Amino acid sequence: MHLYLHIPFCRQACHYCDFHFSTNLSQKSALVDALCAEIVLQQDYLPGKTLETIYFGGGTPSLLTEPELARIFETIHTQFTVSPTAEITLEANPDDLTDKPVDGLSKLAMLRRYVNRLSIGIQTFDEGTLRWMNRAHTAAEAETCVWQAREAGFDNMSVDLIYGIPNRDPSLWSADLQKVLALDVPHLSAYALTIEPDTAFGRWEKIGKLPPADENLAADQFEELVQALRNKGYEHYEISNFAKPGHYARHNTAYWQRRPYLGIGPSAHSYTGHSRQYNIANNARYVASIQKGELPATVEELTTADQVNEYLLTGLRTQWGCSLAELTTLLGTDFAERQARDLAEVYDAGWLMRDNDQLRLTEAGKLFADQVAATLFVEEYRN
């Protein structure tokens, strides 16, 4: 099984981020206690007891101290068995990884005691863009942290980059790619900038201070990304993710392949295959509820159409695509026959191909993944 823990704290708010977090760190200790209590409350959510992956997301999990991490892992080990080969990932910001040593131990050396994979939120190596995004780290820290992580024993790490940034010299994206390739990281996640309403960028766009995201620019930079990574031997195994052989993100792959998982923390989601559970996205109310022994969660039972359409939405983003046999099993009737007209539409557009039992996006279709999935959604989901 797979475990996700949401750490909802950040030093400052990035201008593009709409994830659930707080910049008030005063409640971090109480929140960690609540996370541990929820692990106990949720121990029987899934039938399995062996964890194959653990993922600390956020927020900024690298803000956790050693006592906090130790407390969380002690609780995990009392409720579950952690596989000896488990992938244990922690999202981190470069400024946390280049901290001065505490009690003679660097932050990276401390983290290496608990986790074996880092996902580092660099976003760009350009100083001006970092400031514009309101990132907490510097361009120098962005590069230095990767080398220091490798020296600390992290041979499995991922770096995040953002492309499609408006009003930015396109050559800076090329420079970001050259820099990350020079660092030779085994995994890269790259995302087109999306401007969400409830963010600084969203408010800037509303008053005309920021132009809308440029889809053509994003498409051009995506194609540059794909070609540059392919030339260096990376496998493009999901729309936004590239890995050297043997370095796929096992935890995220479990999401894309519809495997059940347990989510702990405010705003965290859980999934059984037939239902989803959503924790409240409010730190104080989350803690108060857990302290009373109550789960602050909403459960949604998934209809047949929900299950089919979620599989389409996630599966088509991957190199494996979607199995027609699996779609037919979920739907209870022949998917290819029922959706023949919609399939013909995306085949004719050159966005989708059929390879025996598998439906896969074409290279052109990777630019329209969500549109292809939406076209194939079964009717119950649309109504």
Summary of the structure (lengths in Angstrom):
residues: 383
radius of gyration: 21.2
end to end distance: 33.2
largest distance: 65.3
contacts: 1212
relative contact order: 0.11
helix: 44%
strand: 22%
